[in-house]
Amino acid sequence: MAAVPEELRPIVDLAAVPSPAGAAGSRWLVLSADGVLSVWQPVTGEIASEVRLRFDRLRLPDVVEAEAGPKARQPWPRLHVSRCGRWAAVVQDCGRYGVVVEIESGAPRLMLDGGDYHPETVPFAMAFAEHRGKTVIVHRSAWNRLDVTDPATGELLTARKLADASAEDPEHYLDYFHGALYLSPDGTRVYDDGWVWQPLAVPAVWSLNAWLDGNPYESEDGPTLIYNPDFEEWNEPVVWIRDDRLAHRDAGEGPHRPPATVILDPTAAQPGYGGHLRIKTVRTLPDLAAGRYFTDGEHLLISTEAGLNAYDIDTGEQQFVIEGFRPTRQDPHTGTLMQIDGAIAYTWAPAVWTPRFG
């Protein structure tokens, strides 16, 4: 438990940054309602690297709005941080715009525009990744297009020409709304919680290396691209447990298909409808709990109103509970889970953790 400094409150969002060797606990980049980005160390209370966000198209909530929190399908700032700790991005979930900045200086380095076609239906599709030793940004550049850009140079790494939908049999055309992006713990696969008309969730997964090492169309129709057409709703909780296990809540459809927690193996495929391959389903568990999904690297952790609940992903059996602890963010470097409750921050970290991508 730690006090949240008054100058950081109210907090709009926060994301972990790597700590120096030997430092105690996690460090967090905090976006405050006044547009200031600060690096905060809860254990020591230290605040450093305070810079003001400068991007006119990215409206920030005022103090009253920040204290109330995001509303359904309304733009809300979301903070992302690169694994190396050099870069941050503030994007509009359920909105169109974003900006990438250097954390140390706050200087804008890349402006993001995801387009104006129904952005309110999804979080802004964006994730930091690494390729051949360099930090890159996977980001939406249209409702049905993702790109990868080098933030250090601004170089577009996935330059390609996509046919217009009006063309006859358009090559590589993708009739798909990209949603929230989740990188595998080793950073080699992208899981996309997207959807298609009339509206149906169709998560997808593909190889980041195949995308950047030879086929710029990998996210449209590449050999490693696999879909899962069996979900009804998107924007449901998702978490990678390990590289070959991912938990995704299925909202279900009526009494004949109740909600469930589905454990997938995104590294494998199985036969689907019409002879098409789909992401392999390892098992389908009952709907374990309603809340955000996290992991300690072994169990599925679900943050509910009552507390943090841990479940075995093979049996669905509850392993432990931390009553009253309701985290909203996780540090991918240490596994530390964070709950901000007004002026107080609560944390918990797993005993064993392997650093991963956020």
C-alpha positions as CSV (number, residue, x, y, z in Angstrom):
1,M,0.0,0.0,0.0
2,A,1.3,3.5,-0.9
3,A,0.0,7.0,-1.0
4,V,-0.7,8.5,-4.4
5,P,1.0,11.9,-4.5
6,E,-1.5,14.8,-4.7
7,E,0.2,16.2,-7.8
8,L,-0.6,13.0,-9.7
9,R,-4.3,12.9,-8.9
10,P,-6.7,12.3,-10.5
11,I,-4.9,9.6,-12.6
12,V,-6.3,9.2,-16.1
13,D,-4.2,6.1,-16.8
14,L,-0.9,4.5,-15.9
15,A,1.5,1.9,-17.4
16,A,4.7,0.3,-16.1
17,V,8.2,1.4,-17.1
18,P,11.3,-0.8,-16.5
19,S,13.1,-0.1,-13.2
20,P,16.8,0.4,-12.9
21,A,18.8,-2.6,-11.7
22,G,18.5,-3.0,-8.0
23,A,15.5,-0.7,-7.6
24,A,12.7,-1.7,-5.3
25,G,9.3,-2.5,-6.8
26,S,7.7,-1.3,-10.0
27,R,7.8,2.1,-11.6
28,W,4.9,3.6,-13.4
29,L,4.3,6.2,-16.0
30,V,1.3,8.2,-15.0
31,L,-0.9,10.4,-17.1
32,S,-2.7,13.0,-14.9
33,A,-5.8,14.9,-15.8
34,D,-3.7,18.1,-16.4
35,G,-1.9,16.4,-19.2
36,V,1.4,15.7,-17.4
37,L,3.3,12.5,-17.8
38,S,5.2,11.5,-14.7
39,V,7.4,8.5,-13.7
40,W,6.3,7.4,-10.2
41,Q,7.9,4.9,-7.9
42,P,5.3,3.9,-5.3
43,V,7.8,2.2,-2.9
44,T,9.9,5.4,-2.5
45,G,7.3,8.0,-3.5
46,E,9.7,9.4,-6.0
47,I,8.4,11.4,-9.0
48,A,10.6,12.0,-11.9
49,S,10.6,12.9,-15.7
50,E,7.6,15.2,-15.5
51,V,6.6,16.4,-19.0
52,R,3.5,17.9,-20.5
53,L,1.7,16.1,-23.3
54,R,1.4,18.3,-26.4
55,F,-1.1,17.1,-28.9
56,D,-4.2,19.2,-29.7
57,R,-6.3,16.5,-31.2
58,L,-6.0,14.3,-28.1
59,R,-8.6,15.7,-25.7
60,L,-8.0,14.8,-22.0
61,P,-10.7,14.5,-19.4
62,D,-11.1,17.3,-16.9
63,V,-10.8,16.6,-13.2
64,V,-14.5,15.7,-12.7
65,E,-14.5,13.4,-15.8
66,A,-11.2,11.7,-14.7
67,E,-12.6,10.9,-11.3
68,A,-15.8,9.5,-12.8
69,G,-13.8,7.3,-15.3
70,P,-14.5,6.3,-18.9
71,K,-18.0,5.9,-20.3
72,A,-19.1,3.3,-22.8
73,R,-18.1,4.0,-26.4
74,Q,-16.7,7.4,-25.5
75,P,-13.1,8.3,-26.3
76,W,-10.8,7.9,-23.4
77,P,-7.0,8.2,-23.2
78,R,-5.1,5.0,-22.9
79,L,-1.4,4.9,-22.1
80,H,1.1,2.4,-23.6
81,V,4.8,2.1,-22.8
82,S,7.5,0.3,-24.8
83,R,9.4,-2.6,-23.2
84,C,12.6,-0.6,-23.3
85,G,11.1,2.3,-21.5
86,R,12.1,4.9,-24.0
87,W,8.7,5.4,-25.7
88,A,5.1,6.0,-24.6
89,A,1.9,6.3,-26.6
90,V,-1.3,8.0,-25.5
91,V,-4.2,6.9,-27.8
92,Q,-8.0,7.3,-27.7
93,D,-9.7,4.1,-26.9
94,C,-13.1,4.3,-28.8
95,G,-11.5,7.3,-30.7
96,R,-9.4,8.2,-33.7
97,Y,-6.1,9.8,-32.6
98,G,-2.9,9.0,-30.7
99,V,0.5,10.4,-30.2
100,V,3.9,8.7,-29.5
101,V,6.4,10.5,-27.4
102,E,9.8,10.1,-25.9
103,I,9.3,9.7,-22.2
104,E,12.4,11.6,-21.1
105,S,11.6,14.7,-23.1
106,G,7.9,14.4,-23.8
107,A,8.6,15.4,-27.5
108,P,6.0,14.1,-29.9
109,R,7.6,11.8,-32.4
110,L,4.7,10.2,-34.3
111,M,1.1,11.1,-34.7
112,L,-1.4,8.2,-35.1
113,D,-4.7,8.4,-36.9
114,G,-6.9,5.3,-37.0
115,G,-9.6,6.7,-39.2
116,D,-13.1,7.9,-38.6
117,Y,-15.1,4.7,-39.5
118,H,-16.8,3.5,-36.3
119,P,-13.8,3.9,-34.0
120,E,-16.2,4.0,-31.1
121,T,-16.6,0.3,-31.3
122,V,-13.1,-0.7,-30.3
123,P,-10.1,0.3,-28.2
124,F,-7.4,2.0,-30.4
125,A,-5.5,-1.0,-31.9
126,M,-2.0,-0.3,-30.8
127,A,0.9,-2.2,-29.2
128,F,4.6,-1.8,-28.8
129,A,6.7,-4.7,-30.0
130,E,10.4,-5.5,-30.8
131,H,11.9,-6.7,-34.1
132,R,15.5,-7.4,-34.7
133,G,16.5,-5.5,-31.6
134,K,14.5,-2.4,-32.4
135,T,11.3,-1.1,-30.8
136,V,8.4,-0.8,-33.3
137,I,4.8,0.2,-33.0
138,V,1.9,-1.9,-34.3
139,H,-1.0,0.5,-34.9
140,R,-4.3,1.0,-36.7
141,S,-4.1,3.3,-39.7
142,A,-7.6,2.6,-40.9
143,W,-10.5,0.6,-39.5
144,N,-9.4,-2.5,-41.6
145,R,-5.6,-1.8,-41.8
146,L,-2.7,-2.2,-39.3
147,D,0.8,-0.9,-39.9
148,V,4.1,-1.1,-38.2
149,T,6.3,2.0,-37.7
150,D,9.7,2.6,-36.3
151,P,9.2,5.4,-33.7
152,A,12.9,6.4,-33.8
153,T,12.9,7.2,-37.6
154,G,9.2,7.4,-38.5
155,E,9.8,4.7,-41.2
156,L,6.8,2.7,-42.2
157,L,7.8,-1.0,-42.1
158,T,4.7,-2.5,-43.7
159,A,4.3,-0.4,-46.8
160,R,1.8,-2.0,-49.2
161,K,-1.0,-1.2,-51.5
162,L,-4.5,-2.5,-50.7
163,A,-7.2,-2.7,-53.3
164,D,-10.4,-0.6,-52.8
165,A,-13.5,-2.5,-51.7
166,S,-15.2,-1.4,-54.9
167,A,-12.8,-3.3,-57.1
168,E,-13.8,-6.7,-58.5
169,D,-12.4,-9.4,-56.3
170,P,-10.0,-7.0,-54.5
171,E,-6.7,-8.6,-53.7
172,H,-5.8,-8.6,-50.0
173,Y,-8.9,-6.5,-49.1
174,L,-9.8,-7.1,-45.5
175,D,-13.4,-6.6,-44.4
176,Y,-12.5,-6.6,-40.7
177,F,-12.5,-4.1,-37.8
178,H,-9.2,-4.3,-35.9
179,G,-9.7,-4.3,-32.1
180,A,-7.5,-4.4,-29.0
181,L,-4.0,-6.0,-29.7
182,Y,-2.3,-8.4,-27.4
183,L,1.3,-9.5,-27.9
184,S,2.4,-13.0,-26.8
185,P,4.8,-13.0,-23.8
186,D,7.7,-13.6,-26.1
187,G,6.5,-10.9,-28.5
188,T,6.4,-13.0,-31.6
189,R,2.6,-13.2,-32.1
190,V,-0.2,-10.6,-32.4
191,Y,-3.7,-11.5,-31.1
192,D,-6.3,-9.1,-32.5
193,D,-9.7,-8.9,-30.8
194,G,-11.5,-7.7,-33.9
195,W,-15.0,-8.0,-35.4
196,V,-16.9,-8.2,-38.6
197,W,-20.4,-7.3,-39.8
198,Q,-23.2,-8.2,-38.8
199,P,-21.6,-7.7,-35.7
200,L,-19.7,-10.8,-34.7
201,A,-16.4,-11.1,-32.8
202,V,-13.7,-12.8,-34.9
203,P,-10.4,-12.8,-33.0
204,A,-7.3,-13.4,-35.1
205,V,-3.6,-14.2,-34.5
206,W,-0.5,-14.1,-36.8
207,S,3.3,-14.0,-36.7
208,L,4.9,-10.6,-36.2
209,N,8.2,-12.0,-37.6
210,A,6.5,-13.3,-40.8
211,W,4.8,-9.9,-41.2
212,L,8.1,-7.9,-40.9
213,D,10.5,-10.3,-42.5
214,G,8.9,-10.8,-45.9
215,N,5.1,-10.5,-46.2
216,P,3.6,-7.0,-45.5
217,Y,0.2,-8.6,-46.2
218,E,0.5,-11.0,-43.3
219,S,-2.2,-9.3,-41.2
220,E,-4.6,-9.4,-44.2
221,D,-4.3,-12.9,-45.6
222,G,-0.8,-14.3,-44.7
223,P,0.0,-18.0,-44.2
224,T,0.3,-17.6,-40.4
225,L,-3.0,-15.7,-40.0
226,I,-5.7,-17.8,-38.2
227,Y,-9.1,-16.7,-37.1
228,N,-11.5,-17.9,-34.4
229,P,-15.1,-17.3,-35.6
230,D,-16.8,-18.8,-32.5
231,F,-17.1,-15.7,-30.3
232,E,-20.2,-13.5,-30.1
233,E,-18.9,-10.3,-28.5
234,W,-15.6,-8.4,-28.8
235,N,-14.0,-6.2,-26.1
236,E,-14.2,-9.1,-23.6
237,P,-11.3,-9.9,-21.2
238,V,-8.2,-11.4,-22.8
239,V,-4.8,-12.4,-21.4
240,W,-1.9,-14.5,-22.5
241,I,-1.0,-17.0,-19.8
242,R,2.1,-18.2,-21.6
243,D,3.2,-18.4,-25.2
244,D,0.9,-21.4,-26.0
245,R,-2.0,-20.5,-23.8
246,L,-4.4,-17.6,-24.0
247,A,-7.6,-17.0,-22.0
248,H,-10.5,-15.2,-23.7
249,R,-14.0,-14.7,-22.2
250,D,-16.8,-15.6,-24.5
251,A,-20.0,-13.6,-23.7
252,G,-22.1,-16.4,-25.2
253,E,-25.5,-16.1,-26.8
254,G,-28.7,-16.9,-24.9
255,P,-29.5,-20.0,-22.8
256,H,-28.2,-22.5,-25.3
257,R,-24.7,-21.0,-25.3
258,P,-23.9,-19.6,-21.9
259,P,-20.9,-17.4,-21.2
260,A,-17.6,-19.2,-20.9
261,T,-13.9,-18.8,-20.4
262,V,-12.1,-20.3,-23.4
263,I,-8.5,-21.4,-23.2
264,L,-6.8,-21.2,-26.7
265,D,-3.5,-22.3,-28.1
266,P,-2.6,-19.5,-30.5
267,T,0.4,-21.4,-31.8
268,A,-1.8,-24.1,-33.3
269,A,-4.8,-24.6,-35.6
270,Q,-7.6,-27.0,-35.9
271,P,-10.2,-27.6,-38.6
272,G,-13.1,-25.2,-38.7
273,Y,-16.2,-24.4,-40.7
274,G,-16.0,-25.1,-44.5
275,G,-12.6,-26.6,-44.2
276,H,-11.0,-23.4,-42.9
277,L,-8.5,-23.5,-40.1
278,R,-9.3,-21.8,-36.8
279,I,-7.3,-21.1,-33.6
280,K,-7.1,-24.3,-31.5
281,T,-9.4,-24.4,-28.5
282,V,-7.7,-26.3,-25.7
283,R,-10.7,-26.3,-23.4
284,T,-13.8,-24.4,-22.6
285,L,-14.4,-23.6,-18.9
286,P,-17.5,-22.2,-17.2
287,D,-17.6,-18.4,-17.0
288,L,-15.3,-18.2,-14.0
289,A,-16.0,-14.6,-13.0
290,A,-16.9,-11.3,-14.5
291,G,-13.9,-9.0,-14.4
292,R,-10.5,-8.0,-15.9
293,Y,-8.1,-10.9,-16.8
294,F,-4.5,-11.0,-15.6
295,T,-2.0,-13.8,-15.0
296,D,0.8,-14.8,-12.7
297,G,2.4,-16.8,-15.5
298,E,0.6,-20.0,-14.5
299,H,-3.0,-19.2,-13.4
300,L,-5.7,-17.0,-14.8
301,L,-6.3,-14.1,-12.4
302,I,-9.6,-12.3,-12.6
303,S,-10.1,-9.0,-10.9
304,T,-13.7,-8.7,-9.6
305,E,-15.6,-6.4,-7.3
306,A,-15.0,-8.9,-4.5
307,G,-11.2,-9.3,-5.1
308,L,-8.6,-11.0,-7.1
309,N,-9.4,-14.7,-7.9
310,A,-6.8,-17.2,-9.3
311,Y,-8.0,-20.2,-11.4
312,D,-6.3,-23.3,-12.7
313,I,-6.5,-23.1,-16.6
314,D,-6.8,-26.9,-16.9
315,T,-9.6,-27.5,-14.4
316,G,-11.1,-24.2,-13.7
317,E,-10.6,-24.8,-10.0
318,Q,-10.1,-21.7,-7.8
319,Q,-6.5,-21.7,-6.4
320,F,-6.5,-18.6,-4.2
321,V,-8.3,-15.3,-3.5
322,I,-7.0,-11.9,-2.4
323,E,-10.2,-10.3,-1.0
324,G,-10.8,-6.6,-1.7
325,F,-7.9,-6.3,-4.2
326,R,-9.2,-5.0,-7.6
327,P,-6.3,-4.3,-9.9
328,T,-6.7,-2.6,-13.2
329,R,-3.1,-2.7,-14.6
330,Q,-0.1,-5.1,-14.6
331,D,3.6,-4.5,-14.9
332,P,4.9,-6.9,-17.6
333,H,8.5,-6.5,-16.2
334,T,7.7,-7.7,-12.6
335,G,4.2,-9.1,-12.8
336,T,3.0,-6.5,-10.2
337,L,-0.7,-5.8,-10.2
338,M,-1.8,-2.2,-9.4
339,Q,-5.1,-0.9,-8.0
340,I,-5.6,2.9,-7.6
341,D,-8.3,3.8,-5.1
342,G,-8.4,7.5,-4.9
343,A,-5.3,8.6,-2.9
344,I,-4.1,5.0,-2.1
345,A,-2.4,2.5,-4.4
346,Y,-2.4,-1.2,-3.6
347,T,-0.1,-3.7,-5.2
348,W,0.6,-7.4,-5.3
349,A,3.3,-9.3,-7.2
350,P,3.6,-13.1,-8.0
351,A,6.5,-14.9,-6.3
352,V,7.9,-16.1,-9.6
353,W,7.7,-14.0,-12.9
354,T,9.3,-14.0,-16.3
355,P,9.4,-10.6,-17.9
356,R,7.1,-10.4,-21.0
357,F,5.6,-7.9,-23.4
358,G,2.7,-5.9,-22.1
